[in-house]
Amino acid sequence: MARKITINTEHNAKGLTSIAQTALPITRQLLGANGFMQAELLSSWDSIVGTEIAQYSLPQKLVFTPNMRSDGCLTIAVPAGAFAMEIKQNEAKIIAQINAFFGYQAISKIKILQNDNPENFSIGKKPIDKVKKTVVSADEESYITELVKNIERPELREAIENLGRAVYADNNHQE
């Protein structure tokens, strides 16, 4: 059964609620401890590392030592072949850009995961669209749809729906 998420429904003096005020509680409760940083990495990946590298790479997992939020290890998926070497050659630069994005030494190591499936990466397209197929139950899907039904911007609604599916699929995979 889907876990219930509480949403703050308070409005300011003009009766408006910011998207952040609505979306952040949802994403925090769905993603857990490291999820917020991972979501930020995913959503800002091309602006962090640049369009060229972002076209053939995708952050997969961010792991910290227990009770720490620094010197983490970021796993980056790339297609098999020369792309892994490109990431390795730019490792120090990528680490510096990620740490500059977060404003502290969030990561100190990159692990490269090579993927042989050509469908997972397509040069010129955002790889995030095809990396993982997320499978969720009908209850989870309807719950996610219910959570985002009042979001007016279609791009934002779709992104949060995809995020919710990915979180549920990941949680279901770990159980």
Secondary structure, DSSP 8 states (H G I E B T S, - for coil): ------------TTS---HHHHHHHHHHHHHHHHHHHHHHHHHHHHHHH-HHHHTT-EEEEEE--TT--SSEEEEEEEESSHHHHHHHHTHHHHHHHHHHHHTS--EEEEEEEEE--GGG--TTS-GGGTS------HHHHHHHHHHHTT---HHHHHHHHHHHHHHHHHHHHH-
